[in-house]
Amino acid sequence: MTFHIQEPAVIAFANKATGAGVFGTILGWAESSTFGMWAGIFIGLLGVGINLYYKRKSDKRAIEAHNHYMSKPVNPVAPPSPPAEKLPPVEVLDEFEVTK
């Protein structure tokens, strides 16, 4: 049987694990407990590692989606622009008049 874990749940857990690791490190240091301090550092680093792993995975997916989007033609059925002789005439002014 294969288990499929949803990434947002893992990322939320990793964020909480990082916070718990920091809290454990501070608590271990405050109580002068060497084991508590090292356990907190380990849990914090584990949370950071999980966050980095899933962030890289998310970045790769975003790059692939961007490349796929950019590979499509912009407007394959664009109508041709009208020839210059069919454009309406432009009125050219010789002088600029200021009216108040």
Summary of the structure (lengths in Angstrom):
residues: 100
radius of gyration: 31.1
end to end distance: 84.0
largest distance: 89.2
contacts: 197
relative contact order: 0.10
helix: 65%
strand: 0%
